[in-house]
């Protein structure tokens, strides 16, 4: 009888230890930079994801998903002797966490990051500067992907605390607009020239030829893409 009671106590303790909670929290903010995608089968379009918690809660792992139109694939880069997915943690956790992704069903990009030592994500970079950037992932759009604007849901976002509890940002899922252009639309022969950022360029929708967001007031003698139009800034 005593042995049975001991076994029951162990089982109850195990259940209690596994009773983790997940809460929806407005203090947890997660967002991303969505570049203009150049659908030429070779340009790497980089998405950057950010996270900030106003209370300074330390998280140790996370997962999330994007639903893209079909016709995208994760870029591959050489690392040592191998080719790996082009997804990398920022300075907040490059040394402590591993991150991976895969395209499920050809359109769902699932991302997960963990630490084998259950380390927390740092709130800053190596120099102690506050940092919200989490990771970047490079995607290549196939030429068959039609130019236009697509809705991209950003969902399944969960940030886990060391003890197993987790938080979900309020308002999730989020919806982003993905603009796709092709190499004809971004050809050098079809450009306009701008003397300043107010000349037909949207400062909130301005990217370089690699799909990275740029401030048009801080670049010169270069091409940018704004609202599907290629502009040369003097």
PEDA-V156928 format. One record per residue. PHI is phi in whole degrees, 0 to 359 (NA if undefined). PSI is psi in degrees with one decimal (* if undefined). BURIAL is # if it has 24 or more other C-alpha atoms within 12 Angstrom, else .. Layout:
BEGIN
phi = {PHI PHI}
psi = {PSI PSI}
burial = {BURIAL BURIAL}
END
This chain:
BEGIN
phi = {NA 300 296 296 296 298 297 295 297 299 296 296 296 295 295 295 294 268 273 280 245 235 239 270 230 289 281 269 244 227 208 214 265 254 284 285 272 266 270 236 79 219 290 270 255 261 260 242 249 235 214 212 241 298 270 76 294 268 251 248 201 201 214 192 217 238 248 258 294 295 121 247 217 283 295 247 232 277 226 66 265 248 259 232 297 278 222 218 289 282 296 294 205 299 267 246 237 247 227 216 209 205 265 278 63 86 214 265 267 258 231 218 228 219 235 295 259 60 287 274 290 286 272 214 270 295 266 85 279 307 216 259 298 258 198 235 221 260 236 245 261 289 301 286 286 294 300 150 247 238 277 237 291 240 210 63 277 215 246 255 269 307 280 102 293 217 233 241 293 296 90 291 279 257 241 244 261 251 261 245 236 247 292 289 291 250 294 297 285 240 227 238 245 238 275 207 291 278 274 78 246 273 300 269 220 224 223 276 287 262 85 267 293 228 267 298 281 244 240 216 52 209 266 227 245 223 56 77 243 267 232 262 265 286}
psi = {-44.9 -39.9 -39.9 -42.3 -40.6 -43.0 -40.8 -40.3 -43.5 -42.2 -43.4 -41.2 -38.3 -40.2 -41.7 -39.2 -27.9 2.6 71.1 154.2 146.9 124.7 149.1 122.8 121.1 -14.0 -17.5 118.3 131.0 132.2 174.2 159.1 121.5 110.5 169.2 124.1 123.9 111.7 77.1 2.9 4.0 -29.2 130.5 120.9 117.0 127.8 136.2 130.6 140.4 156.7 139.7 134.2 118.6 -21.5 -7.3 25.5 137.1 126.0 151.4 -13.8 163.8 161.6 159.1 168.6 152.1 145.6 109.1 162.7 153.2 145.8 8.2 152.0 155.7 130.0 150.9 136.8 155.3 129.8 106.8 -123.2 -4.2 160.4 127.5 165.0 140.4 68.7 126.3 140.7 153.4 -176.2 -11.7 -27.3 19.1 -30.7 -12.5 -20.7 154.8 145.2 143.3 162.4 160.9 152.8 101.9 134.3 9.1 -0.2 -17.2 114.1 110.1 135.7 136.8 138.4 133.9 167.2 126.8 -24.6 9.0 35.1 154.9 152.9 135.7 148.8 0.2 176.7 -171.2 -23.4 4.5 9.9 131.9 138.3 128.9 -21.5 132.6 -54.0 166.3 150.2 132.9 130.5 146.7 131.4 130.2 146.3 -20.4 -12.5 116.4 137.9 147.9 -170.7 130.1 147.2 131.7 103.4 140.0 111.4 -176.9 28.2 123.1 128.8 126.8 137.8 160.0 -36.0 0.4 -17.3 159.5 158.6 144.5 134.0 139.7 143.2 -8.3 137.2 154.1 154.0 128.7 154.9 125.9 118.8 127.5 129.4 162.0 177.7 -21.1 -41.7 -24.5 19.7 150.0 -30.4 -9.2 73.0 162.5 165.2 135.9 134.5 -25.2 171.1 -19.6 -8.8 75.2 11.8 129.9 114.2 -24.7 -1.4 63.8 127.3 154.1 -177.5 -6.3 4.1 12.7 136.8 135.8 159.1 112.7 -20.1 -9.5 7.1 148.2 149.8 48.0 163.7 141.6 161.7 126.3 120.5 41.3 7.7 136.8 128.1 136.7 118.6 121.8 *}
burial = {. . . . . . . . . . . . . . . . . . . . . . . . . . . # # # # # # # # # # # # # . . # # # # # # # # # # # . . . # # # # # # # # # # # # # # # # # # # . . . . . . . . . # # # # # # # # # # . . # # # # # # # . . . . # # # # # # # # . . . # # # # # . . . . . . . # # # # # # # # # # # # . . # # # . . . . # # # # # # # # # # . . . # # # # # . . # . # . # # # # # # # # . # # . . . . . . # # . . # . . # # # . . # # # # # # # # # # . # . . . . . # # # # # # # # # # # # .}
END
